[in-house]
């Protein structure tokens, strides 16, 4: 079977098969994670991100540029975890590099993969070799090498896949933690499953019929505010105007500046070739007239918000008082009733349920930011696997968003203690980020599979203690592991220990542990709080 190019309908088919394959094997990818802790695993995060890309791609007309643009936007909004963010940048880089190509032949695929690799590397502040980034880069280099030599598209992709597979097998030699755990990179393996699905679809081995997705009456992905929170008298600009602008040399910043005087809730996202525009205005014609001078318009959608929302907004007007915008609002990712109450008491406006066991998507974070009645917003991810996702939110909002890269709940608490509402966004971001290093963080949980790490032979069900995210001790009893973990933190008379006990620990057990900690460190001040966090018996900070 020979194939020269992929057209729009075929592209939807191969995307669907690729997504189905990574979804089918997500648990295989999850099991490759270095740490055997119950976490937002790589396979799950990648699968959910790919599914979000596919959902949007299926809404597009059967045209390659439209499909890729919608897939990139879907992946951006649906990105979960660091691996999901890299997947979203892969789609984005591929779409940007392919441009307006109506068919994907070998030259377009080669250009797309290289562009995907370049943008994926840019998404990570300190790229590490031996990860999915290495696999993507090597795939791009192989594609460039084969371009002009290989004429058949399927053979071309299979050779790229085989090279990527060899690269994946080498990842343990590039990243010591992988070699120590005896696994290959999970993100790279997930990407290979997606590629295998694409090749299977092209060879006709497996087929998936793309779903027929009707355009929603009103999509909320791109609104700068949550519509249900608007009151009738606050709708100064009546028409929600949304469309895609395609052209050459487009300037997102210039478009923002030109449109700003003509409406509010404005969102302008894209690059030099394609820009998604959303604005609430009283003169949609003026907006469209401006845009059509810059390029071609598509997917134009204009809604009369007053007409659509009259009944709902009238009810809100009767039952709610308008909120005054504060200067800086706070959003945090927190799991556990007790911990959520603590974060609210420290001034957090919006809590997103999630963290270790379910990493929120870019869209989850974006919607939370949109609900905050503030001119600027700070996000506390409280998980290392959510930091990159949070970093994407600023591209989607029309207000400044700063991320304080907290990697744990105790770090998030420490950051909040340094928050000063009267200070600027930049000052607070810097001060709160500095505060992260003022605490040592510990976590006590259980192993979800057999593993070898740091010289420990870990069996499924063992209790494991992590200090600053690294496995430091292993045992059979949560209280004993907690004490051993604290003993490794350099606690002295000047230290301050804060313990948070989880959903699976009752108050009596927690009080018993508190007494043991106080006996072990008699000159140290210790506080105990109910966190209610799932799967993690104890969290603690040492200051």
Secondary structure as a PSIPRED ss2 file (coil, helix, strand):
# PSIPRED VFORMAT (PSIPRED V4.0)

   1 X C   1.000  0.000  0.000
   2 X C   1.000  0.000  0.000
   3 X C   1.000  0.000  0.000
   4 X C   1.000  0.000  0.000
   5 X C   1.000  0.000  0.000
   6 X E   0.000  0.000  1.000
   7 X C   1.000  0.000  0.000
   8 X H   0.000  1.000  0.000
   9 X H   0.000  1.000  0.000
  10 X H   0.000  1.000  0.000
  11 X H   0.000  1.000  0.000
  12 X H   0.000  1.000  0.000
  13 X H   0.000  1.000  0.000
  14 X H   0.000  1.000  0.000
  15 X H   0.000  1.000  0.000
  16 X H   0.000  1.000  0.000
  17 X H   0.000  1.000  0.000
  18 X H   0.000  1.000  0.000
  19 X H   0.000  1.000  0.000
  20 X H   0.000  1.000  0.000
  21 X H   0.000  1.000  0.000
  22 X H   0.000  1.000  0.000
  23 X H   0.000  1.000  0.000
  24 X H   0.000  1.000  0.000
  25 X C   1.000  0.000  0.000
  26 X H   0.000  1.000  0.000
  27 X H   0.000  1.000  0.000
  28 X H   0.000  1.000  0.000
  29 X H   0.000  1.000  0.000
  30 X H   0.000  1.000  0.000
  31 X C   1.000  0.000  0.000
  32 X C   1.000  0.000  0.000
  33 X C   1.000  0.000  0.000
  34 X C   1.000  0.000  0.000
  35 X C   1.000  0.000  0.000
  36 X C   1.000  0.000  0.000
  37 X E   0.000  0.000  1.000
  38 X C   1.000  0.000  0.000
  39 X C   1.000  0.000  0.000
  40 X C   1.000  0.000  0.000
  41 X C   1.000  0.000  0.000
  42 X H   0.000  1.000  0.000
  43 X H   0.000  1.000  0.000
  44 X H   0.000  1.000  0.000
  45 X H   0.000  1.000  0.000
  46 X H   0.000  1.000  0.000
  47 X H   0.000  1.000  0.000
  48 X H   0.000  1.000  0.000
  49 X H   0.000  1.000  0.000
  50 X H   0.000  1.000  0.000
  51 X H   0.000  1.000  0.000
  52 X H   0.000  1.000  0.000
  53 X H   0.000  1.000  0.000
  54 X H   0.000  1.000  0.000
  55 X H   0.000  1.000  0.000
  56 X H   0.000  1.000  0.000
  57 X H   0.000  1.000  0.000
  58 X C   1.000  0.000  0.000
  59 X C   1.000  0.000  0.000
  60 X C   1.000  0.000  0.000
  61 X C   1.000  0.000  0.000
  62 X C   1.000  0.000  0.000
  63 X C   1.000  0.000  0.000
  64 X H   0.000  1.000  0.000
  65 X H   0.000  1.000  0.000
  66 X H   0.000  1.000  0.000
  67 X H   0.000  1.000  0.000
  68 X H   0.000  1.000  0.000
  69 X H   0.000  1.000  0.000
  70 X H   0.000  1.000  0.000
  71 X H   0.000  1.000  0.000
  72 X H   0.000  1.000  0.000
  73 X H   0.000  1.000  0.000
  74 X H   0.000  1.000  0.000
  75 X H   0.000  1.000  0.000
  76 X H   0.000  1.000  0.000
  77 X H   0.000  1.000  0.000
  78 X H   0.000  1.000  0.000
  79 X C   1.000  0.000  0.000
  80 X E   0.000  0.000  1.000
  81 X H   0.000  1.000  0.000
  82 X H   0.000  1.000  0.000
  83 X H   0.000  1.000  0.000
  84 X H   0.000  1.000  0.000
  85 X H   0.000  1.000  0.000
  86 X H   0.000  1.000  0.000
  87 X H   0.000  1.000  0.000
  88 X H   0.000  1.000  0.000
  89 X H   0.000  1.000  0.000
  90 X H   0.000  1.000  0.000
  91 X H   0.000  1.000  0.000
  92 X H   0.000  1.000  0.000
  93 X H   0.000  1.000  0.000
  94 X H   0.000  1.000  0.000
  95 X H   0.000  1.000  0.000
  96 X H   0.000  1.000  0.000
  97 X H   0.000  1.000  0.000
  98 X H   0.000  1.000  0.000
  99 X C   1.000  0.000  0.000
 100 X C   1.000  0.000  0.000
 101 X C   1.000  0.000  0.000
 102 X C   1.000  0.000  0.000
 103 X C   1.000  0.000  0.000
 104 X E   0.000  0.000  1.000
 105 X C   1.000  0.000  0.000
 106 X H   0.000  1.000  0.000
 107 X H   0.000  1.000  0.000
 108 X H   0.000  1.000  0.000
 109 X H   0.000  1.000  0.000
 110 X H   0.000  1.000  0.000
 111 X H   0.000  1.000  0.000
 112 X H   0.000  1.000  0.000
 113 X H   0.000  1.000  0.000
 114 X H   0.000  1.000  0.000
 115 X H   0.000  1.000  0.000
 116 X H   0.000  1.000  0.000
 117 X H   0.000  1.000  0.000
 118 X H   0.000  1.000  0.000
 119 X H   0.000  1.000  0.000
 120 X H   0.000  1.000  0.000
 121 X H   0.000  1.000  0.000
 122 X H   0.000  1.000  0.000
 123 X H   0.000  1.000  0.000
 124 X C   1.000  0.000  0.000
 125 X C   1.000  0.000  0.000
 126 X C   1.000  0.000  0.000
 127 X C   1.000  0.000  0.000
 128 X C   1.000  0.000  0.000
 129 X C   1.000  0.000  0.000
 130 X C   1.000  0.000  0.000
 131 X C   1.000  0.000  0.000
 132 X H   0.000  1.000  0.000
 133 X H   0.000  1.000  0.000
 134 X H   0.000  1.000  0.000
 135 X H   0.000  1.000  0.000
 136 X H   0.000  1.000  0.000
 137 X H   0.000  1.000  0.000
 138 X H   0.000  1.000  0.000
 139 X H   0.000  1.000  0.000
 140 X H   0.000  1.000  0.000
 141 X H   0.000  1.000  0.000
 142 X H   0.000  1.000  0.000
 143 X H   0.000  1.000  0.000
 144 X H   0.000  1.000  0.000
 145 X H   0.000  1.000  0.000
 146 X H   0.000  1.000  0.000
 147 X E   0.000  0.000  1.000
 148 X C   1.000  0.000  0.000
 149 X C   1.000  0.000  0.000
 150 X E   0.000  0.000  1.000
 151 X C   1.000  0.000  0.000
 152 X C   1.000  0.000  0.000
 153 X H   0.000  1.000  0.000
 154 X H   0.000  1.000  0.000
 155 X H   0.000  1.000  0.000
 156 X H   0.000  1.000  0.000
 157 X H   0.000  1.000  0.000
 158 X H   0.000  1.000  0.000
 159 X H   0.000  1.000  0.000
 160 X H   0.000  1.000  0.000
 161 X H   0.000  1.000  0.000
 162 X H   0.000  1.000  0.000
 163 X H   0.000  1.000  0.000
 164 X H   0.000  1.000  0.000
 165 X H   0.000  1.000  0.000
 166 X H   0.000  1.000  0.000
 167 X H   0.000  1.000  0.000
 168 X H   0.000  1.000  0.000
 169 X H   0.000  1.000  0.000
 170 X H   0.000  1.000  0.000
 171 X H   0.000  1.000  0.000
 172 X H   0.000  1.000  0.000
 173 X H   0.000  1.000  0.000
 174 X H   0.000  1.000  0.000
 175 X C   1.000  0.000  0.000
 176 X H   0.000  1.000  0.000
 177 X H   0.000  1.000  0.000
 178 X H   0.000  1.000  0.000
 179 X H   0.000  1.000  0.000
 180 X H   0.000  1.000  0.000
 181 X H   0.000  1.000  0.000
 182 X C   1.000  0.000  0.000
 183 X C   1.000  0.000  0.000
 184 X C   1.000  0.000  0.000
 185 X C   1.000  0.000  0.000
 186 X H   0.000  1.000  0.000
 187 X H   0.000  1.000  0.000
 188 X H   0.000  1.000  0.000
 189 X H   0.000  1.000  0.000
 190 X H   0.000  1.000  0.000
 191 X H   0.000  1.000  0.000
 192 X H   0.000  1.000  0.000
 193 X H   0.000  1.000  0.000
 194 X H   0.000  1.000  0.000
 195 X H   0.000  1.000  0.000
 196 X H   0.000  1.000  0.000
 197 X H   0.000  1.000  0.000
 198 X H   0.000  1.000  0.000
 199 X H   0.000  1.000  0.000
 200 X H   0.000  1.000  0.000
 201 X H   0.000  1.000  0.000
 202 X H   0.000  1.000  0.000
 203 X H   0.000  1.000  0.000
 204 X C   1.000  0.000  0.000
 205 X C   1.000  0.000  0.000
 206 X C   1.000  0.000  0.000
 207 X C   1.000  0.000  0.000
 208 X C   1.000  0.000  0.000
 209 X C   1.000  0.000  0.000
 210 X C   1.000  0.000  0.000
 211 X C   1.000  0.000  0.000
 212 X C   1.000  0.000  0.000
 213 X C   1.000  0.000  0.000
 214 X C   1.000  0.000  0.000
 215 X C   1.000  0.000  0.000
 216 X C   1.000  0.000  0.000
 217 X C   1.000  0.000  0.000
 218 X C   1.000  0.000  0.000
 219 X C   1.000  0.000  0.000
 220 X C   1.000  0.000  0.000
 221 X C   1.000  0.000  0.000
 222 X C   1.000  0.000  0.000
 223 X C   1.000  0.000  0.000
 224 X C   1.000  0.000  0.000
 225 X C   1.000  0.000  0.000
 226 X C   1.000  0.000  0.000
 227 X H   0.000  1.000  0.000
 228 X H   0.000  1.000  0.000
 229 X H   0.000  1.000  0.000
 230 X C   1.000  0.000  0.000
 231 X C   1.000  0.000  0.000
 232 X H   0.000  1.000  0.000
 233 X H   0.000  1.000  0.000
 234 X H   0.000  1.000  0.000
 235 X C   1.000  0.000  0.000
 236 X C   1.000  0.000  0.000
 237 X C   1.000  0.000  0.000
 238 X C   1.000  0.000  0.000
 239 X E   0.000  0.000  1.000
 240 X E   0.000  0.000  1.000
 241 X E   0.000  0.000  1.000
 242 X E   0.000  0.000  1.000
 243 X E   0.000  0.000  1.000
 244 X E   0.000  0.000  1.000
 245 X E   0.000  0.000  1.000
 246 X E   0.000  0.000  1.000
 247 X E   0.000  0.000  1.000
 248 X C   1.000  0.000  0.000
 249 X C   1.000  0.000  0.000
 250 X C   1.000  0.000  0.000
 251 X C   1.000  0.000  0.000
 252 X H   0.000  1.000  0.000
 253 X H   0.000  1.000  0.000
 254 X H   0.000  1.000  0.000
 255 X H   0.000  1.000  0.000
 256 X H   0.000  1.000  0.000
 257 X H   0.000  1.000  0.000
 258 X H   0.000  1.000  0.000
 259 X H   0.000  1.000  0.000
 260 X H   0.000  1.000  0.000
 261 X C   1.000  0.000  0.000
 262 X C   1.000  0.000  0.000
 263 X E   0.000  0.000  1.000
 264 X E   0.000  0.000  1.000
 265 X E   0.000  0.000  1.000
 266 X E   0.000  0.000  1.000
 267 X E   0.000  0.000  1.000
 268 X E   0.000  0.000  1.000
 269 X E   0.000  0.000  1.000
 270 X E   0.000  0.000  1.000
 271 X C   1.000  0.000  0.000
 272 X C   1.000  0.000  0.000
 273 X C   1.000  0.000  0.000
 274 X E   0.000  0.000  1.000
 275 X E   0.000  0.000  1.000
 276 X E   0.000  0.000  1.000
 277 X E   0.000  0.000  1.000
 278 X E   0.000  0.000  1.000
 279 X E   0.000  0.000  1.000
 280 X E   0.000  0.000  1.000
 281 X E   0.000  0.000  1.000
 282 X C   1.000  0.000  0.000
 283 X C   1.000  0.000  0.000
 284 X H   0.000  1.000  0.000
 285 X H   0.000  1.000  0.000
 286 X H   0.000  1.000  0.000
 287 X H   0.000  1.000  0.000
 288 X H   0.000  1.000  0.000
 289 X H   0.000  1.000  0.000
 290 X H   0.000  1.000  0.000
 291 X H   0.000  1.000  0.000
 292 X H   0.000  1.000  0.000
 293 X C   1.000  0.000  0.000
 294 X C   1.000  0.000  0.000
 295 X E   0.000  0.000  1.000
 296 X E   0.000  0.000  1.000
 297 X E   0.000  0.000  1.000
 298 X E   0.000  0.000  1.000
 299 X E   0.000  0.000  1.000
 300 X E   0.000  0.000  1.000
 301 X E   0.000  0.000  1.000
 302 X E   0.000  0.000  1.000
 303 X E   0.000  0.000  1.000
 304 X E   0.000  0.000  1.000
 305 X H   0.000  1.000  0.000
 306 X H   0.000  1.000  0.000
 307 X H   0.000  1.000  0.000
 308 X H   0.000  1.000  0.000
 309 X H   0.000  1.000  0.000
 310 X H   0.000  1.000  0.000
 311 X H   0.000  1.000  0.000
 312 X H   0.000  1.000  0.000
 313 X H   0.000  1.000  0.000
 314 X H   0.000  1.000  0.000
 315 X H   0.000  1.000  0.000
 316 X H   0.000  1.000  0.000
 317 X H   0.000  1.000  0.000
 318 X H   0.000  1.000  0.000
 319 X H   0.000  1.000  0.000
 320 X C   1.000  0.000  0.000
 321 X C   1.000  0.000  0.000
 322 X C   1.000  0.000  0.000
 323 X C   1.000  0.000  0.000
 324 X C   1.000  0.000  0.000
 325 X C   1.000  0.000  0.000
 326 X E   0.000  0.000  1.000
 327 X E   0.000  0.000  1.000
 328 X E   0.000  0.000  1.000
 329 X E   0.000  0.000  1.000
 330 X E   0.000  0.000  1.000
 331 X E   0.000  0.000  1.000
 332 X E   0.000  0.000  1.000
 333 X E   0.000  0.000  1.000
 334 X E   0.000  0.000  1.000
 335 X C   1.000  0.000  0.000
 336 X C   1.000  0.000  0.000
 337 X H   0.000  1.000  0.000
 338 X H   0.000  1.000  0.000
 339 X H   0.000  1.000  0.000
 340 X H   0.000  1.000  0.000
 341 X H   0.000  1.000  0.000
 342 X H   0.000  1.000  0.000
 343 X H   0.000  1.000  0.000
 344 X H   0.000  1.000  0.000
 345 X H   0.000  1.000  0.000
 346 X C   1.000  0.000  0.000
 347 X C   1.000  0.000  0.000
 348 X C   1.000  0.000  0.000
 349 X C   1.000  0.000  0.000
 350 X E   0.000  0.000  1.000
 351 X E   0.000  0.000  1.000
 352 X E   0.000  0.000  1.000
 353 X E   0.000  0.000  1.000
 354 X C   1.000  0.000  0.000
 355 X C   1.000  0.000  0.000
 356 X C   1.000  0.000  0.000
 357 X C   1.000  0.000  0.000
 358 X C   1.000  0.000  0.000
 359 X C   1.000  0.000  0.000
 360 X C   1.000  0.000  0.000
 361 X E   0.000  0.000  1.000
 362 X H   0.000  1.000  0.000
 363 X H   0.000  1.000  0.000
 364 X H   0.000  1.000  0.000
 365 X H   0.000  1.000  0.000
 366 X H   0.000  1.000  0.000
 367 X H   0.000  1.000  0.000
 368 X H   0.000  1.000  0.000
 369 X H   0.000  1.000  0.000
 370 X H   0.000  1.000  0.000
 371 X H   0.000  1.000  0.000
 372 X C   1.000  0.000  0.000
 373 X C   1.000  0.000  0.000
 374 X E   0.000  0.000  1.000
 375 X E   0.000  0.000  1.000
 376 X E   0.000  0.000  1.000
 377 X E   0.000  0.000  1.000
 378 X E   0.000  0.000  1.000
 379 X E   0.000  0.000  1.000
 380 X E   0.000  0.000  1.000
 381 X C   1.000  0.000  0.000
 382 X C   1.000  0.000  0.000
 383 X C   1.000  0.000  0.000
 384 X C   1.000  0.000  0.000
 385 X C   1.000  0.000  0.000
 386 X C   1.000  0.000  0.000
 387 X H   0.000  1.000  0.000
 388 X H   0.000  1.000  0.000
 389 X H   0.000  1.000  0.000
 390 X H   0.000  1.000  0.000
 391 X H   0.000  1.000  0.000
 392 X C   1.000  0.000  0.000
 393 X H   0.000  1.000  0.000
 394 X H   0.000  1.000  0.000
 395 X H   0.000  1.000  0.000
 396 X C   1.000  0.000  0.000
 397 X C   1.000  0.000  0.000
 398 X C   1.000  0.000  0.000
 399 X C   1.000  0.000  0.000
 400 X E   0.000  0.000  1.000
 401 X E   0.000  0.000  1.000
 402 X E   0.000  0.000  1.000
 403 X E   0.000  0.000  1.000
 404 X E   0.000  0.000  1.000
 405 X C   1.000  0.000  0.000
 406 X C   1.000  0.000  0.000
 407 X C   1.000  0.000  0.000
 408 X C   1.000  0.000  0.000
 409 X H   0.000  1.000  0.000
 410 X H   0.000  1.000  0.000
 411 X H   0.000  1.000  0.000
 412 X H   0.000  1.000  0.000
 413 X H   0.000  1.000  0.000
 414 X H   0.000  1.000  0.000
 415 X H   0.000  1.000  0.000
 416 X H   0.000  1.000  0.000
 417 X C   1.000  0.000  0.000
 418 X C   1.000  0.000  0.000
 419 X C   1.000  0.000  0.000
 420 X C   1.000  0.000  0.000
 421 X C   1.000  0.000  0.000
 422 X C   1.000  0.000  0.000
 423 X C   1.000  0.000  0.000
 424 X C   1.000  0.000  0.000
 425 X H   0.000  1.000  0.000
 426 X H   0.000  1.000  0.000
 427 X H   0.000  1.000  0.000
 428 X H   0.000  1.000  0.000
 429 X H   0.000  1.000  0.000
 430 X H   0.000  1.000  0.000
 431 X H   0.000  1.000  0.000
 432 X H   0.000  1.000  0.000
 433 X H   0.000  1.000  0.000
 434 X H   0.000  1.000  0.000
 435 X H   0.000  1.000  0.000
 436 X H   0.000  1.000  0.000
 437 X H   0.000  1.000  0.000
 438 X H   0.000  1.000  0.000
 439 X C   1.000  0.000  0.000
 440 X E   0.000  0.000  1.000
 441 X E   0.000  0.000  1.000
 442 X E   0.000  0.000  1.000
 443 X E   0.000  0.000  1.000
 444 X E   0.000  0.000  1.000
 445 X E   0.000  0.000  1.000
 446 X E   0.000  0.000  1.000
 447 X E   0.000  0.000  1.000
 448 X C   1.000  0.000  0.000
 449 X C   1.000  0.000  0.000
 450 X C   1.000  0.000  0.000
 451 X E   0.000  0.000  1.000
 452 X E   0.000  0.000  1.000
 453 X E   0.000  0.000  1.000
 454 X C   1.000  0.000  0.000
 455 X C   1.000  0.000  0.000
 456 X E   0.000  0.000  1.000
 457 X E   0.000  0.000  1.000
 458 X E   0.000  0.000  1.000
 459 X C   1.000  0.000  0.000
 460 X C   1.000  0.000  0.000
 461 X C   1.000  0.000  0.000
 462 X C   1.000  0.000  0.000
 463 X E   0.000  0.000  1.000
 464 X E   0.000  0.000  1.000
 465 X E   0.000  0.000  1.000
 466 X E   0.000  0.000  1.000
 467 X E   0.000  0.000  1.000
 468 X C   1.000  0.000  0.000
 469 X C   1.000  0.000  0.000
 470 X E   0.000  0.000  1.000
 471 X E   0.000  0.000  1.000
 472 X E   0.000  0.000  1.000
 473 X E   0.000  0.000  1.000
 474 X E   0.000  0.000  1.000
 475 X E   0.000  0.000  1.000
 476 X C   1.000  0.000  0.000
 477 X C   1.000  0.000  0.000
 478 X H   0.000  1.000  0.000
 479 X H   0.000  1.000  0.000
 480 X H   0.000  1.000  0.000
 481 X H   0.000  1.000  0.000
 482 X H   0.000  1.000  0.000
 483 X H   0.000  1.000  0.000
 484 X H   0.000  1.000  0.000
 485 X H   0.000  1.000  0.000
 486 X H   0.000  1.000  0.000
 487 X H   0.000  1.000  0.000
 488 X C   1.000  0.000  0.000
 489 X C   1.000  0.000  0.000
 490 X C   1.000  0.000  0.000
 491 X C   1.000  0.000  0.000
 492 X C   1.000  0.000  0.000
 493 X C   1.000  0.000  0.000
 494 X C   1.000  0.000  0.000
 495 X C   1.000  0.000  0.000
 496 X E   0.000  0.000  1.000
 497 X E   0.000  0.000  1.000
 498 X E   0.000  0.000  1.000
 499 X E   0.000  0.000  1.000
 500 X E   0.000  0.000  1.000
 501 X E   0.000  0.000  1.000
 502 X C   1.000  0.000  0.000
 503 X C   1.000  0.000  0.000
 504 X C   1.000  0.000  0.000
 505 X C   1.000  0.000  0.000
 506 X C   1.000  0.000  0.000
 507 X H   0.000  1.000  0.000
 508 X H   0.000  1.000  0.000
 509 X H   0.000  1.000  0.000
 510 X H   0.000  1.000  0.000
 511 X H   0.000  1.000  0.000
 512 X H   0.000  1.000  0.000
 513 X H   0.000  1.000  0.000
 514 X H   0.000  1.000  0.000
 515 X H   0.000  1.000  0.000
 516 X H   0.000  1.000  0.000
 517 X H   0.000  1.000  0.000
 518 X H   0.000  1.000  0.000
 519 X H   0.000  1.000  0.000
 520 X H   0.000  1.000  0.000
 521 X C   1.000  0.000  0.000
 522 X C   1.000  0.000  0.000
 523 X C   1.000  0.000  0.000
 524 X C   1.000  0.000  0.000
 525 X E   0.000  0.000  1.000
 526 X E   0.000  0.000  1.000
 527 X E   0.000  0.000  1.000
 528 X E   0.000  0.000  1.000
 529 X E   0.000  0.000  1.000
 530 X E   0.000  0.000  1.000
 531 X C   1.000  0.000  0.000
 532 X C   1.000  0.000  0.000
 533 X C   1.000  0.000  0.000
 534 X C   1.000  0.000  0.000
 535 X C   1.000  0.000  0.000
 536 X C   1.000  0.000  0.000
 537 X C   1.000  0.000  0.000
 538 X E   0.000  0.000  1.000
 539 X E   0.000  0.000  1.000
 540 X E   0.000  0.000  1.000
 541 X E   0.000  0.000  1.000
 542 X E   0.000  0.000  1.000
 543 X C   1.000  0.000  0.000
